[in-house]
Amino acid sequence: MMNIKLNFFGAAQNVTGSCYLVEANGTRILIDCGLYQERDLKQRNWDPFPVPPATIDAVLLTHAHLDHCGRLPRLVKEGFGGKIYCTPATADIAQIIMKDSAFLQEEDVKQKRARHEKQGKTSPFPYEPLYTAGDVEKTVLLLTPVDYKTPVPIGAGMTAMFREAGHIFGSASIRMSIVQGGESRTILFSGDVGRWSMPIINDPDPFEEADYVLVESTYGDRTHGETKDIPGELARIINETNQAGGNIVIPSFAVERTQELLYHLNGLLRENRIPHLLTFVDSPMAIKVTDVFKKHPELFDAQTVDLLHKGMHLCDLPGLTMANTVDQSKAINHIKGTAIIIAGSGMCTGGRIKHHLKNNISRSESTILFVGYQAGGTLGRLILDGADPVRIFGEEQPVKARIEKISGFSAHADQNELIRWITALKKAPRRVFITHGEPDATNAFKKLLTEKAGWPCAVPQYKNEVALD
């Protein structure tokens, strides 16, 4: 009998906070350690880890999104000191993401304390950051880059292999192999699965064998719009908002989504389908991530490589201003006429986008354009679901701007693409665990996968522990 324990410490019947623990051969391996972003689950970020961090031997990091890497500095702060294995691009981007997170937390604490003192309120959360820049620096020292398709020893009788997930730059699905006595088992962690035939990065490279699979289900209950419709939809929204005299405000993730937006805007300008408008990337983090893209051309797909050979970098855009400083960000609000404003965070949970929302959401001539997933309970989801008014910086703001969404931009596989990814397995796994999705999406995908493949599927709950035989 094999003696392997699998624990679900995050992204179990919700989307954010990805975190799983495997215990075998006297070794504890954590897979991802992400930040919870849903309003109702944020308290979990402050809860003690279910096992003492000092007893965890290593971490496998699938990619650098905040909901997968954002609690790593907290793990280190509380005693973890092992290696954090990830791809080279993930190591570069995770540093940027975690440093930005620490900075925003420290700033938010200052602003919240001052605001609450003025209003006579108290916060249910401590007036302190979850972690500091110093904690991030200690975490960065533990990042250990590994190459795709290369077995990596991670513990006694345990190895891991990373393969392209096609989700964001450097993202990976990870298969862990465990040998006990004369037997072996493999556990496949999907991470976030990307899409086929998307610009900039390579397609997913699925594994063909695994005994157990943990698969994400963010869009397990729906399909995306056609990617070929993205340029047309983007051109329509920009042109209509320009005619109305308003701004196009785009909450955007700093990793992948911002760069993909610039890619499409560049194409529309070359084809004269949109006017030459002032365009701002108001996200120091996105600017730094764009530099990482330039550092890793080996991750570009063939179409992007061809553009590079023609001397056209995907992020070079006429009329583009990168707003690094706070003063540059504030100056955007004084511009008359239409501008395209791309700012983080992608779910409107913090960062500079909230200032641009405050200045535009009550303007009927402006457009708020969503191009990424909005988790339940986030400000972005509230706006997208039609809330009016919405609370921004503690004040109610009436929603008069036009609200638009382009779903084809998503970096997450949809229902059909998830089926394509998992059915690359040549034989049935012993069990499939469906994670990283809201209940409706997770249960819909379980039903579909059971019908199509007949494989045994489970939807784990938070803190479930499963023995793998």
Salt bridges, closest charged atoms under 4 A:
GLU23 OE1 - ARG28 NE 2.86
ASP32 OD2 - HIS68 ND1 2.77
ASP67 OD2 - HIS68 NE2 3.73
ASP67 OD2 - HIS436 NE2 3.40
GLU78 OE2 - ARG74 NE 3.01
ASP92 OD2 - LYS295 NZ 3.07
ASP92 OD2 - HIS296 NE2 2.75
GLU107 OE2 - LYS110 NZ 3.47
GLU137 OE2 - LYS99 NZ 3.95
GLU183 OE1 - ARG185 NH2 3.14
ASP192 OD2 - HIS63 NE2 3.30
ASP192 OD2 - HIS68 NE2 3.14
ASP192 OD2 - HIS167 NE2 3.39
ASP192 OD2 - HIS412 NE2 3.65
ASP192 OD1 - HIS436 NE2 3.31
ASP205 OD2 - LYS149 NZ 3.34
ASP205 OD1 - ARG163 NH2 3.02
GLU208 OE1 - LYS426 NZ 3.42
GLU216 OE2 - HIS412 ND1 3.00
ASP221 OD1 - ARG222 NE 2.89
GLU226 OE1 - LYS228 NZ 3.55
GLU233 OE1 - ARG236 NH2 3.12
GLU240 OE1 - ARG236 NH1 3.27
GLU240 OE1 - ARG402 NH1 2.57
GLU260 OE2 - HIS264 NE2 3.98
GLU271 OE1 - ARG273 NH1 3.38
ASP282 OD1 - ARG352 NH1 2.63
ASP282 OD2 - HIS356 NE2 2.57
GLU298 OE2 - HIS296 ND1 2.85
ASP306 OD2 - LYS310 NZ 3.24
GLU365 OE2 - ARG363 NH2 2.97
ASP385 OD2 - ARG381 NE 3.18
GLU395 OE1 - LYS358 NZ 3.81
GLU396 OE2 - ARG391 NH2 3.11
GLU404 OE1 - ARG236 NH2 3.23
GLU404 OE2 - ARG402 NE 3.57
GLU417 OE1 - ARG195 NE 3.22
GLU438 OE2 - ARG381 NH1 3.18
GLU451 OE2 - LYS447 NZ 2.77
ASP469 OD1 - ARG430 NH1 3.23
